[in-house]
Amino acid sequence: MKSEVDWTFWMQAALKEARNAEMLDEVPVGALVLDANLRVLGSGHNTPISSQDPTAHAEIVALRRACRRQGNYRLTGSVIVCTLEPCCMCAGALVQARISGIVFGARDPKAGALVSRMHFPQDYGWLNHSFWIQEGVCDRECSQLLQSFFARRRSSKTGQ
């Protein structure tokens, strides 16, 4: 599935979710879970501040919605599309959900667990599941959204 799909359309949908997070003054990250037929099972954006839940990353929110919709905690055959490289918490959840593949836009040099800081789950041969990874889809747009958000946040704190 990975190579025969142009993921741009789906990343644009994830970016729309990220902009929803930005409107809530949350870090603008969005995600959606697609089934094997590229139907949206769940979508979400960051809400840890507004929900007072440190686990409410976009990927976790989208996974929870997809699992509820499927009536199953396993999402075998599904793909998650994220605007930002998942952290280790989210990568662990993706393993537990048995996601088949991950498509992401921007790398996260501080906390990215797939290629930037770690190579999860490939570095952990004892895990009972792994997934394919495709990075860099709409990476400039995903990166720019995050950079603009943090630039505004820094300038508002300094009073500029």
C-alpha positions as CSV (number, residue, x, y, z in Angstrom):
1,M,0.0,0.0,0.0
2,K,2.8,2.4,0.9
3,S,4.3,3.0,-2.5
4,E,1.2,3.0,-4.6
5,V,-0.6,5.8,-2.7
6,D,0.0,9.5,-3.1
7,W,-0.3,10.5,0.6
8,T,-0.6,14.3,-0.1
9,F,-4.4,14.3,0.1
10,W,-4.4,12.5,3.4
11,M,-1.7,14.7,4.8
12,Q,-3.8,17.8,3.9
13,A,-6.6,16.3,6.0
14,A,-4.1,15.8,8.9
15,L,-3.0,19.4,8.5
16,K,-6.6,20.5,8.8
17,E,-6.7,18.7,12.2
18,A,-3.4,20.4,13.2
19,R,-5.0,23.8,12.4
20,N,-7.9,22.9,14.7
21,A,-5.3,22.3,17.5
22,E,-3.7,25.7,16.7
23,M,-7.1,27.4,17.1
24,L,-7.2,26.0,20.7
25,D,-3.7,27.2,21.3
26,E,-2.4,23.6,21.3
27,V,0.7,22.6,19.5
28,P,-0.6,22.1,15.9
29,V,-0.2,18.4,15.3
30,G,-2.9,16.4,13.5
31,A,-3.4,12.8,12.6
32,L,-5.9,10.4,11.0
33,V,-6.2,6.6,10.9
34,L,-7.1,5.1,7.6
35,D,-8.3,1.5,7.0
36,A,-6.9,-0.7,4.2
37,N,-9.4,0.9,1.8
38,L,-8.2,4.4,2.7
39,R,-11.4,5.2,4.6
40,V,-11.0,7.5,7.7
41,L,-11.6,5.5,10.9
42,G,-10.6,8.3,13.2
43,S,-8.9,11.7,13.3
44,G,-7.6,13.9,15.9
45,H,-5.4,16.8,17.0
46,N,-3.3,17.6,20.0
47,T,-5.4,18.4,23.1
48,P,-3.3,17.8,26.1
49,I,-3.7,21.3,27.5
50,S,-7.5,21.7,26.9
51,S,-8.3,18.1,28.0
52,Q,-5.8,18.2,30.9
53,D,-4.5,14.8,29.6
54,P,-0.8,14.4,28.9
55,T,-1.5,11.4,26.6
56,A,-3.9,13.4,24.3
57,H,-1.4,13.7,21.4
58,A,-3.0,13.7,18.0
59,E,-2.0,10.1,17.3
60,I,-3.6,8.8,20.5
61,V,-6.8,10.8,20.0
62,A,-7.1,9.4,16.4
63,L,-6.3,5.9,17.6
64,R,-8.9,6.1,20.3
65,R,-11.6,7.2,17.9
66,A,-10.6,4.6,15.3
67,C,-10.7,1.8,17.9
68,R,-14.2,2.9,19.1
69,R,-15.5,3.0,15.6
70,Q,-14.1,-0.4,14.8
71,G,-15.1,-1.9,18.2
72,N,-11.6,-3.3,18.5
73,Y,-8.3,-2.2,20.0
74,R,-6.5,-3.8,17.1
75,L,-6.3,-1.8,13.9
76,T,-4.5,-4.4,11.8
77,G,-4.1,-3.2,8.2
78,S,-4.6,0.4,9.1
79,V,-2.3,3.4,8.4
80,I,-1.8,6.5,10.5
81,V,-1.0,9.8,8.8
82,C,0.5,12.4,11.1
83,T,1.9,15.9,10.6
84,L,4.8,15.3,13.0
85,E,7.0,12.3,13.6
86,P,5.5,10.4,16.6
87,C,7.1,10.4,20.0
88,C,8.0,7.2,21.9
89,M,4.6,7.2,23.7
90,C,2.7,7.4,20.5
91,A,5.0,4.9,18.7
92,G,4.3,2.4,21.5
93,A,0.6,2.9,21.1
94,L,0.9,2.3,17.4
95,V,2.7,-1.0,18.0
96,Q,-0.1,-2.0,20.5
97,A,-2.8,-1.1,18.0
98,R,-1.0,-3.2,15.3
99,I,-0.9,-0.3,12.8
100,S,0.5,-1.5,9.5
101,G,2.1,1.8,8.4
102,I,2.9,5.3,9.4
103,V,3.1,8.3,7.1
104,F,4.4,11.5,8.7
105,G,5.3,15.0,7.5
106,A,7.9,16.8,9.6
107,R,10.7,15.2,11.6
108,D,10.8,15.9,15.3
109,P,14.5,16.4,16.2
110,K,13.8,16.7,19.9
111,A,11.3,13.8,20.5
112,G,10.8,11.9,17.2
113,A,10.9,8.2,17.9
114,L,10.9,6.8,14.4
115,V,13.9,8.3,12.7
116,S,15.1,11.4,14.6
117,R,16.0,10.3,18.1
118,M,15.2,6.5,18.0
119,H,14.3,4.0,15.3
120,F,11.3,2.5,17.0
121,P,10.2,-0.3,16.7
122,Q,13.1,-1.5,14.5
123,D,15.7,-1.0,17.3
124,Y,13.7,-3.3,19.6
125,G,13.8,-6.8,18.2
126,W,11.8,-8.1,21.1
127,L,8.7,-6.3,20.1
128,N,6.0,-8.5,18.5
129,H,5.0,-6.0,15.9
130,S,6.6,-3.5,13.5
131,F,5.3,-1.2,10.8
132,W,6.5,0.5,7.6
133,I,7.3,4.2,7.7
134,Q,7.1,6.9,5.1
135,E,8.4,10.3,6.0
136,G,8.5,13.7,4.5
137,V,4.9,14.0,3.0
138,C,4.2,17.8,2.8
139,D,7.1,18.2,5.2
140,R,7.6,21.9,4.5
141,E,4.0,22.8,5.2
142,C,4.0,20.6,8.3
143,S,7.2,22.2,9.6
144,Q,6.1,25.7,8.7
145,L,2.9,25.4,10.7
146,L,4.9,24.3,13.8
147,Q,7.6,26.9,13.4
148,S,5.1,29.7,13.0
149,F,3.2,28.6,16.0
150,F,6.3,28.5,18.2
151,A,7.5,31.8,16.9
152,R,4.2,33.5,17.8
153,R,4.3,31.8,21.2
154,R,7.9,33.1,21.9
155,S,7.1,36.6,20.7
156,S,4.0,36.8,22.9
157,K,6.0,35.8,25.9
158,T,8.7,38.4,25.3
159,G,6.1,41.1,24.6
160,Q,7.2,41.8,21.0
